[in-house]
């Protein structure tokens, strides 16, 4: 029984560039892990658990540790792609990666709010932007066509960079959250408009 092909998710701005840069280093390690029977979903769950660890450190103001764990999470995230290509891309793996990515981003924003309640409004705005982004992408995928794989303003790499910057400069979190949230809303609006135009 063959696995279902992975859906064509929207491409994000920095993700393809960083993937091309990291692929030469990640491929040999992925080959060794695959030889030991490591599945792509294991790498996906590993980076998500690392992100959860970063949430705990952010909650308690340990921003240096949180930054280090976020970098580890990003490195682990770079392995699931090469592993998936070796094992055969599946719709389940792509779905899991997308859902956990949204949960990790929302959870990191929530952790900043828990650490400093004054940041709650900015964190909520960012989380609403993430919901709008995810909803627009889901609708675009269901619609299909070129819109389904059009570039998004905010992807995993942009979000990681934003949270890493907030760990380096914690007082800037609210400003960073508002900027990323606005970009999420702009991206969702432009994608929604494109779907409406194509649907006519």
N, C-alpha and C positions, 0 to 999 in steps of 0.2 A: 504494500500500500504506500503510495507516494505522499509526501507531505504537501499541504496546500502552499502555493507560492505566497511569499510575503506581499502585503499590499504596498502600493506605491505611496509612501508618505511624503508630505511636502519637504522639500530640501531647505535647510536653514543656511543662513549666510556664511558663517564661519565654519560650520561643521564639515562640509566637504573639503575645505582647504586644510584644516587641521588633520582630517582623516588621511589625506594624501601625504602629509608630512610625517604622521606617526606610523603609517602602514609599514614602512621598511623595518622599523624597530619592533613593531607588535607582531608581525607575521611569524618570525622564528619562535617567539615565545608561545604564540597561539598554536603553532605546530607541535611543540613539546607538550603543551597542555592537552591538546587533542589526542596525542599518542597515549596519554594516561586516562583517556575516556572522559575528559572534562567537557561538559555540554555548554553551549552558548548561554542558556538560561542561568547556569551557575555563575557565570561572570556578571550577568545582569543583576542577579540577586546580591552578589558580592559588592558591586558598586553602590547599590541602593542601601545595603546595611552600613557601608562606610558613610554614606550621606546621613543616615540616622545617627551615627556616632557624632558627626559634625553638628547636628542639631542639638545634641545634649551639651556639647562644649559651648556652643553659641548661647544656649539658655543660661549657662552659668558664667558667661563672660570670659571663657578661655578661648579667645579669638585666635591666638597663635596655633594652638592645637587644632582648632576647627579648620584653619587654613591648610594645615598639613594634611588633615584627613580628607579635605575636599580635593586636594591634588591627587591623593591616593585613589579617591573615588573616580576622578577623571581618567587616571591611568587604567583602572580596572574596566571602565566603560569602553576604553579603546580596544579591549580584547574581545568583546562579544561579537563585534562585526567580523573580524577574521575567523573566529571560531564558527560563526554561523555560515560563512561562505564555505568552510571546509565540511560542515555537517549538512549543509543544504538549508537555505533560508526557509523559515516557516512563518505562517501568519501568526501563530501563537507567540513566537519569540518577538516578532515586531510589535505585536500588541502589548506584551508584557513590558517591553522596553519603553514604549510610549507612555503607558499608564504609570509606571514607576517613576519616570522622568517628571511627570506632572506632580505626583505625590511628593517627590523629593523637593521640588522647587517650592511648592506651597508649604511644606513642612519647614524648610529653612527660613522662609519669611515669617512663619508663625513663631519659630524659635527666637528670632530677633525681637519680636513683639513680647514674648514671654520674658526675655531678659531685661527689656526696658519698655514698660507699658506705654510710655510716651510715643513709642514708634508704632503703636497698634493701628492707627489710621492709615499710615503709609503702607504697613504690611497688608492690611485688608484691601487697599487699592491695588497693590501688586497681585494679590491672590485673585481678585476680580478680573484683572487683566489676563492672568494665566487661564482662567476659566473661559473668557471670551476667545482667547487664542485657540484653546483646545476645541471649543465648540465650532469655531470657523473652520479649523482644519478637518474635523470630523465630517462636517457638511460638504467640504470640498472633495474629500475622498469619496463620499457617497455619490457626489455628482460626477466625478471622474474627469477624464480629459486632461488638458494641459494645466488647468487650475489645480488639480490634485497634487501636482509636483512642483508648483510654483514656489519661488523663494519666500521664506518667512523672515520678518525683520528680527525676530528673537528666537533663537534655538538653544540647544543645550549648552553650547560653548559660550554664547553671550550671557546666559544665565549664570554659568559657572564663574565667568569673569566678573560679573556684577557682585555675586556673593563673596568672591575672593577679595574684591576691592572693599566691600563692606567689612570684611574681617580685618583688613589692614587699617582701614579708617572707620571704625564703628560709628563715630558721630555723623558720618555721611550717609548712614543707611537710608534715612527717610528720603533724601534727595535721590539716591540711586534707585530706590523702590519706585518713586514717582516717575522717574525717567523711563525705567523698564516697563512699568505699567502702562504708560502712555504709548510706548512703542508697540506693546501687545495689542492695545485697543486700535491703534492705527493699522497694524497688520491684519487684525480681524476684520476691520471695516473695509479695507481694500479687497480682501479676499471675498467677503460677502458681496461687495458691489460687483466683483468680477463674475461671481456665480449668478447673480441676478441678470447681468448683461448676457451671459452665455445661455441662460435658461430661456430667454425670449425666443 
